[in-house]
């Protein structure tokens, strides 16, 4: 195999196997930073070895074994310094009793399954540790993409349009914070699970949303981020098959992702939901999303916020034409969402649904009431929604002013162009 082809293959393998390798090593060293360091060492070894010897039949096991050996060497040096050389020697004798890399990996996997519930538990521990609430949401997102997605620092920086140094510092500080807080490498149990699971779901949701509607830059969407969030959600659903909100979030992402092909013009310009060609929506993703939604609703009759958002998305997915959308049901779902998870953004989205169900005049007072909310002072969608309502009511001068204000608030170049075009349209009306 040519070296370039081997490197591309190794990069693809690492993207798939990174979480499993880091998770397996983190269980030994109890430190995500060290685990990632030893996993990276194994990746470097693969980059040096595999172009010459060929990719092994079980590359994940090869990487895991190589990383574990580096972790055990580290522990040996630490314990020797602490005067525990005899204990380490016995441990290493046991670890190296199988000579073949792949045989050793199979032996270790059997032992892991017997003692710890298998590789899935390691990945689950890794997700919950990387998304610990002790970290800021930004740090959780960066660290999760790093350790769960196997993304390099420069890839994460490009995804969020941040300097690479900023992302690198964010990841380093996140690892240090976890170590300083003595965060255990475990899945929480009992009552603490709900809060920690909420943090995990929030991170995946934030990653998807940044991909679905980028906050800044020249692209309206960053599909790679959405793909990564979807992958993480599907992994989590496989590991936690009895958690309704996990399936609710997966359902929401699957249905939203189904619209990707219809959300952009050939020139990369945004196409709003009502104007999209629904024949271009991905039927497979819609079907997967509806199945995940049914699973969430079957697991828990009292729907949580992600399940409710997925139910709203399903109303759009089931409508073959925009005019067939059941907006009255969407308003009712937003009423429930506002009770479960009250926020000014939910209230604004509900106002949009009210305008579609009962007319712009019914929604305008709801939007105007939100102007006093400090959380929405710099939120560009507030004047954008108001501009749309005013335009539908024939109040074009006021609508133009709101569209221009919204354009001045957004940091996304494509969205700014769309809002300015709508403002110009009001001038011509």
C-alpha positions as CSV (number, residue, x, y, z in Angstrom):
1,X,0.0,0.0,0.0
2,X,1.3,3.5,-0.9
3,X,2.2,5.6,2.1
4,X,-0.3,8.3,1.2
5,X,-3.1,5.7,0.9
6,X,-2.1,4.1,4.1
7,X,-2.2,7.4,5.9
8,X,-5.7,8.2,4.6
9,X,-6.8,4.8,5.7
10,X,-5.3,5.2,9.2
11,X,-6.9,8.6,9.6
12,X,-10.3,7.0,8.8
13,X,-9.7,4.2,11.2
14,X,-8.6,6.6,14.0
15,X,-11.8,8.6,13.5
16,X,-13.8,5.5,14.2
17,X,-11.7,3.9,16.9
18,X,-10.4,6.9,18.9
19,X,-13.1,6.8,21.5
20,X,-12.7,3.1,22.2
21,X,-8.9,3.3,22.4
22,X,-8.9,6.4,24.7
23,X,-11.7,5.0,26.8
24,X,-9.9,1.7,27.4
25,X,-6.7,3.5,28.4
26,X,-8.6,6.0,30.6
27,X,-9.9,3.2,32.7
28,X,-6.3,2.2,33.5
29,X,-4.8,5.6,34.1
30,X,-8.0,7.4,35.3
31,X,-7.0,10.6,33.4
32,X,-8.4,11.6,30.0
33,X,-5.3,13.8,29.2
34,X,-2.9,10.9,29.8
35,X,-5.2,8.5,28.0
36,X,-5.3,10.7,24.9
37,X,-1.5,11.1,25.1
38,X,-1.0,7.3,25.1
39,X,-3.6,6.8,22.4
40,X,-1.8,9.4,20.2
41,X,1.4,7.5,20.8
42,X,-0.3,4.4,19.5
43,X,-1.5,6.3,16.5
44,X,2.0,7.5,15.7
45,X,3.3,3.9,16.0
46,X,0.6,2.9,13.5
47,X,1.6,5.7,11.1
48,X,5.2,4.4,11.3
49,X,4.4,0.7,11.1
50,X,1.3,0.1,9.0
51,X,2.6,1.6,5.7
52,X,5.3,-1.1,5.8
53,X,3.5,-4.1,7.3
54,X,0.0,-3.5,6.1
55,X,-3.1,-2.6,8.1
56,X,-3.8,-5.4,10.6
57,X,-7.0,-7.4,10.5
58,X,-8.2,-5.8,13.7
59,X,-6.8,-2.3,13.7
60,X,-8.8,-1.1,16.7
61,X,-7.4,-4.0,18.8
62,X,-3.8,-3.2,17.6
63,X,-4.2,0.5,18.6
64,X,-5.8,-0.4,21.9
65,X,-3.1,-2.9,22.8
66,X,-0.3,-0.4,21.8
67,X,-1.9,2.4,23.9
68,X,-2.4,0.1,26.9
69,X,1.2,-0.9,26.9
70,X,2.3,2.7,27.0
71,X,-0.1,3.3,29.9
72,X,1.3,0.3,31.8
73,X,4.8,1.5,31.2
74,X,3.8,4.8,32.6
75,X,2.3,3.2,35.7
76,X,5.3,1.0,36.1
77,X,7.6,4.0,36.2
78,X,5.3,5.8,38.6
79,X,5.0,2.8,40.9
80,X,8.8,2.0,40.8
81,X,9.3,5.6,42.0
82,X,6.9,4.9,44.8
83,X,8.7,1.7,45.8
84,X,6.1,-0.7,44.3
85,X,8.3,-2.4,41.7
86,X,7.3,-5.9,42.8
87,X,3.6,-5.3,42.3
88,X,4.2,-3.7,38.9
89,X,6.4,-6.6,37.8
90,X,3.6,-9.1,38.6
91,X,1.1,-6.9,36.7
92,X,3.3,-6.6,33.6
93,X,4.0,-10.3,33.6
94,X,0.3,-10.9,33.4
95,X,-0.3,-8.3,30.7
96,X,2.5,-9.5,28.4
97,X,2.0,-13.3,28.8
98,X,0.4,-13.4,25.3
99,X,3.0,-12.6,22.7
100,X,0.9,-11.7,19.7
101,X,-0.6,-8.2,19.6
102,X,-4.0,-9.4,18.4
103,X,-4.1,-12.4,20.6
104,X,-3.2,-10.1,23.5
105,X,-6.0,-7.7,22.5
106,X,-8.5,-10.6,22.4
107,X,-7.4,-11.8,25.8
108,X,-7.7,-8.3,27.3
109,X,-11.1,-7.8,25.7
110,X,-12.4,-11.0,27.3
111,X,-11.0,-9.8,30.7
112,X,-12.6,-6.3,30.2
113,X,-16.0,-7.9,29.3
114,X,-15.9,-10.0,32.4
115,X,-14.8,-7.3,34.8
116,X,-16.2,-4.1,33.4
117,X,-19.1,-4.8,31.1
118,X,-17.2,-4.5,27.8
119,X,-15.9,-1.8,25.5
120,X,-19.3,0.0,25.5
121,X,-18.9,0.9,29.2
122,X,-15.5,2.5,28.5
123,X,-17.0,4.7,25.7
124,X,-19.9,5.6,28.0
125,X,-17.5,6.6,30.8
126,X,-15.5,8.7,28.3
127,X,-18.6,10.5,27.1
128,X,-19.8,11.3,30.6
129,X,-16.3,12.4,31.7
130,X,-15.7,14.7,28.7
131,X,-19.1,16.3,29.2
132,X,-18.8,16.8,32.9
133,X,-20.6,19.9,34.2
134,X,-17.4,21.2,35.8
135,X,-16.4,22.4,32.3
136,X,-18.0,25.2,30.4
137,X,-20.2,24.2,27.4
138,X,-17.5,25.4,25.0
139,X,-14.9,23.3,26.7
140,X,-17.1,20.3,26.8
141,X,-17.8,20.6,23.0
142,X,-14.1,20.9,22.2
143,X,-13.0,18.1,24.4
144,X,-15.8,15.8,23.2
145,X,-14.9,16.3,19.6
146,X,-11.3,15.7,20.4
147,X,-11.7,12.4,22.4
148,X,-14.9,11.1,21.0
149,X,-14.6,12.1,17.4
150,X,-10.8,11.8,17.0
151,X,-10.7,15.2,15.5
152,X,-7.4,17.1,15.5
153,X,-7.2,20.5,17.1
154,X,-7.0,22.3,13.8
155,X,-10.1,20.5,12.6
156,X,-12.1,21.6,15.6
157,X,-10.7,25.2,15.2
158,X,-11.9,25.2,11.6
159,X,-15.3,23.9,12.6
160,X,-15.9,26.7,15.1
161,X,-13.9,29.4,13.2
162,X,-11.6,29.9,16.1
163,X,-7.8,30.3,16.2
164,X,-6.2,26.9,16.7
165,X,-4.3,28.2,19.7
166,X,-7.6,29.1,21.3
167,X,-9.0,25.6,20.9
168,X,-5.8,24.0,22.0
169,X,-5.8,26.1,25.2
170,X,-9.5,25.2,25.7
171,X,-8.8,21.5,25.5
172,X,-5.7,21.7,27.7
173,X,-7.6,23.6,30.4
174,X,-10.5,21.2,30.2
175,X,-8.3,18.2,30.9
176,X,-6.6,20.1,33.7
177,X,-9.9,21.1,35.2
178,X,-11.1,17.4,35.2
179,X,-7.9,16.3,36.9
180,X,-8.0,19.2,39.4
181,X,-11.6,18.4,40.3
182,X,-10.8,14.7,40.7
183,X,-13.6,13.8,38.3
184,X,-14.0,10.0,38.4
185,X,-13.9,8.1,35.2
186,X,-17.3,6.5,35.6
187,X,-20.9,6.7,34.6
188,X,-22.8,8.3,37.4
189,X,-25.5,6.2,39.1
190,X,-28.8,6.9,40.7
191,X,-30.1,10.5,41.0
192,X,-26.8,12.0,39.7
193,X,-27.2,10.3,36.3
194,X,-30.1,12.6,35.2
195,X,-28.0,15.8,35.6
196,X,-24.9,14.3,34.0
197,X,-26.9,12.8,31.1
198,X,-28.5,16.3,30.6
199,X,-25.0,17.7,30.2
200,X,-24.0,15.0,27.7
201,X,-27.1,15.6,25.6
202,X,-26.6,19.4,25.8
203,X,-23.1,19.0,24.3
204,X,-24.3,16.8,21.4
205,X,-27.2,19.3,20.8
206,X,-24.8,22.3,20.8
207,X,-22.5,20.6,18.3
208,X,-25.4,19.7,16.0
209,X,-26.9,23.2,16.2
210,X,-23.6,24.9,15.3
211,X,-23.4,22.7,12.3
212,X,-27.0,23.2,11.3
213,X,-26.9,27.0,11.6
214,X,-23.4,28.3,11.9
215,X,-23.1,31.3,14.2
216,X,-20.4,33.0,12.1
217,X,-18.3,32.7,8.9
218,X,-19.1,32.3,5.3
219,X,-21.1,29.1,5.3
220,X,-24.7,28.8,6.6
221,X,-24.2,25.2,7.6
222,X,-21.2,23.0,8.6
223,X,-22.5,19.5,7.8
224,X,-19.4,17.8,9.3
225,X,-20.3,19.0,12.7
226,X,-23.9,17.7,12.3
227,X,-22.5,14.3,11.1
228,X,-20.3,14.1,14.2
229,X,-23.2,15.0,16.6
230,X,-25.4,12.4,14.9
231,X,-22.7,9.8,15.2
232,X,-22.3,10.6,18.9
233,X,-26.0,10.5,19.4
234,X,-26.3,7.1,17.7
235,X,-23.4,5.7,19.8
236,X,-25.1,7.0,23.0
237,X,-28.5,5.5,22.0
238,X,-26.8,2.1,21.5
239,X,-25.2,2.3,24.9
240,X,-28.2,3.6,26.7
241,X,-31.2,1.9,25.1
242,X,-33.7,2.7,27.9
243,X,-33.2,6.5,28.0
244,X,-36.1,8.3,26.3
245,X,-34.4,11.7,25.9
246,X,-31.4,10.1,24.2
247,X,-33.7,8.8,21.5
248,X,-35.6,12.1,21.5
249,X,-32.3,13.9,20.6
250,X,-31.4,11.4,18.0
251,X,-34.8,11.7,16.4
252,X,-34.5,15.5,16.3
253,X,-31.1,15.4,14.7
254,X,-32.1,12.7,12.1
255,X,-35.2,14.7,11.0
256,X,-33.3,18.0,10.9
257,X,-30.4,16.5,9.0
258,X,-32.9,15.2,6.4
259,X,-33.3,18.8,5.1
260,X,-29.7,19.5,4.3
261,X,-29.9,19.1,0.6
262,X,-32.9,21.5,0.4
263,X,-31.5,24.2,2.7
264,X,-29.0,25.7,0.3
265,X,-29.2,27.0,-3.2
266,X,-26.6,25.9,-5.8
267,X,-24.7,29.1,-4.9
268,X,-24.8,28.3,-1.2
269,X,-27.5,30.8,-0.3
270,X,-29.9,29.8,2.5
271,X,-33.4,28.5,1.6
272,X,-36.0,29.0,4.4
273,X,-38.2,26.1,5.5
274,X,-41.3,27.3,3.8
275,X,-39.5,27.6,0.5
276,X,-37.7,24.3,0.5
277,X,-38.2,21.6,-2.2
278,X,-39.5,18.8,0.1
279,X,-38.7,16.2,-2.6
280,X,-35.1,16.8,-1.7
281,X,-35.6,15.9,1.9
282,X,-33.9,12.6,2.8
283,X,-36.6,10.0,3.2
284,X,-34.3,7.5,5.0
285,X,-33.3,10.0,7.6
286,X,-36.9,11.0,8.2
287,X,-37.8,7.4,8.6
288,X,-35.0,6.8,11.1
289,X,-36.0,10.0,12.9
290,X,-39.6,8.9,13.2
291,X,-38.6,5.5,14.5
292,X,-36.4,7.1,17.1
293,X,-39.2,9.4,18.1
294,X,-41.6,6.5,18.5
295,X,-39.0,4.8,20.7
296,X,-38.6,7.9,22.9
297,X,-42.4,8.2,23.3
298,X,-42.7,4.5,24.1
299,X,-40.0,4.7,26.8
300,X,-41.5,7.7,28.6
301,X,-45.1,9.0,28.2
302,X,-44.1,12.4,29.7
303,X,-42.0,13.8,26.9
304,X,-38.9,15.7,27.7
305,X,-37.6,18.8,25.8
306,X,-35.6,16.9,23.1
307,X,-38.6,14.5,22.4
308,X,-40.9,17.5,22.2
309,X,-38.6,19.3,19.7
310,X,-38.4,16.0,17.7
311,X,-42.2,15.9,17.7
312,X,-42.3,19.4,16.3
313,X,-39.7,18.5,13.6
314,X,-41.9,15.4,12.8
315,X,-44.9,17.7,12.0
316,X,-42.8,19.3,9.3
317,X,-41.4,16.0,8.1
318,X,-44.9,14.4,7.7
319,X,-46.2,17.4,5.6
320,X,-45.6,16.7,1.9
321,X,-46.3,20.4,1.2
322,X,-45.6,23.4,3.4
323,X,-49.3,24.3,3.4
324,X,-50.1,20.9,4.9
325,X,-48.1,21.5,8.1
326,X,-50.2,21.1,11.2
327,X,-49.3,24.4,12.8
328,X,-52.0,24.1,15.5
329,X,-50.3,21.0,16.8
330,X,-46.9,22.7,16.6
331,X,-48.3,25.5,18.8
332,X,-49.6,22.9,21.3
333,X,-46.2,21.2,21.4
334,X,-44.4,24.5,22.0
335,X,-46.9,25.1,24.9
336,X,-45.7,21.8,26.4
337,X,-42.0,22.7,25.6
338,X,-42.5,26.1,27.3
339,X,-43.7,24.3,30.4
340,X,-40.9,21.7,30.5
341,X,-38.1,23.9,29.4
342,X,-39.1,27.6,29.5
343,X,-36.8,30.0,27.6
344,X,-37.2,33.2,25.5
345,X,-36.1,31.3,22.4
346,X,-38.8,28.8,22.9
347,X,-41.3,31.6,23.3
348,X,-40.1,33.2,20.1
349,X,-40.4,30.0,18.2
350,X,-43.9,29.5,19.6
351,X,-44.8,33.0,18.3
352,X,-43.7,32.0,14.8
353,X,-45.9,28.9,15.0
354,X,-48.8,31.1,16.2
355,X,-48.3,33.3,13.2
356,X,-48.5,30.4,10.9
357,X,-51.6,28.9,12.6
358,X,-53.5,32.0,13.4
359,X,-52.0,34.9,11.5
360,X,-49.2,37.4,11.8
361,X,-51.5,39.9,13.8
362,X,-52.0,37.3,16.5
363,X,-48.2,36.7,16.8
364,X,-46.9,40.3,16.7
365,X,-47.8,41.2,20.3
366,X,-46.1,38.0,21.5
367,X,-42.9,39.0,19.7
368,X,-43.1,42.6,21.0
369,X,-43.4,41.3,24.5
370,X,-40.0,39.6,24.1
371,X,-38.1,42.8,23.4
372,X,-37.7,43.6,27.1
373,X,-36.0,40.2,27.7
374,X,-32.2,40.9,28.2
375,X,-31.3,37.4,26.8
376,X,-32.6,38.5,23.4
377,X,-31.1,41.9,23.1
378,X,-28.4,40.8,20.7
379,X,-30.3,37.8,19.3
380,X,-30.7,38.5,15.6
381,X,-33.7,36.2,15.1
382,X,-35.9,38.5,17.2
383,X,-35.9,41.4,14.8
384,X,-35.8,38.9,11.9
385,X,-39.1,37.3,13.0
386,X,-40.6,40.7,13.8
387,X,-39.6,41.9,10.3
388,X,-41.3,38.9,8.7
389,X,-44.5,39.5,10.7
390,X,-44.6,43.2,9.7
391,X,-43.9,42.4,6.1
392,X,-46.8,39.9,6.1
393,X,-49.0,42.7,7.6
394,X,-48.0,45.1,4.8
395,X,-46.0,47.4,7.2
396,X,-43.0,47.4,4.9
397,X,-41.0,50.4,6.2
398,X,-41.0,48.9,9.8
399,X,-40.2,45.5,8.4
400,X,-37.2,46.8,6.5
401,X,-35.8,48.5,9.6
402,X,-36.1,45.2,11.5
403,X,-34.5,43.1,8.8
404,X,-31.6,45.7,8.7
405,X,-31.2,45.4,12.4
406,X,-31.2,41.6,12.3
407,X,-28.5,41.8,9.5
408,X,-26.4,44.0,11.7
409,X,-26.6,41.5,14.6
410,X,-25.8,38.2,12.8
411,X,-22.2,37.1,12.4
412,X,-22.9,34.7,9.6
413,X,-22.2,36.2,6.2
414,X,-24.8,34.1,4.3
415,X,-27.6,34.9,6.8
416,X,-26.6,38.6,6.7
417,X,-27.0,38.6,2.9
418,X,-30.4,36.9,3.1
419,X,-31.6,39.5,5.7
420,X,-30.4,42.4,3.6
421,X,-32.1,41.0,0.6
422,X,-35.4,40.8,2.5
423,X,-34.9,44.4,3.6
424,X,-34.4,45.4,0.0
425,X,-37.5,43.5,-0.9
426,X,-39.5,45.6,1.5
427,X,-38.1,48.8,-0.1
428,X,-39.5,47.7,-3.5
429,X,-42.9,46.6,-2.2
